[in-house]
Amino acid sequence: MDWRPVRTTAAGRRSPLAVLDPSPGWERVLLAEVARIAGVVRAAVANWRRRHDNFPDPVAGTSVHPQFDHRAVVAWLLDHDKIEVPPDRHSPRWSRPGQVAPRSGSASTTRG
């Protein structure tokens, strides 16, 4: 994915992700996937939903398994400093603020 549009989006724009095309199959995510993106447990995401009125509303799914728009969730996570744009534009993973990127071939041990 090309991260240049995200890095060059002017401050104050609604979402830097609006300029990106979503990857196939990434349109909707469950709470577990939101947790994986943010590097936290699912319960943390459930708490964010309860505590933040502006957390994205579900776009599909059920009350037990709501599905969220991937782009809206990532934009919310960025706006609330839960994740950062990867320093390497070829990286498929988001990073958490202050997290050191793992070396290739090693697993990250940082947990939220």
Buried (B, 14 or more C-beta within 10 A) or exposed (E): BEBEEBEEBEEEEEBBBEEBEBEEEEBBBBBEBBBBBBBBBBEBBEEBBEEEEEBBEBBEBEEEEBBBBBBBBBBBBBEEEBBBBBEEEEEEBBBBEEBEEEEEEEEBEEEE
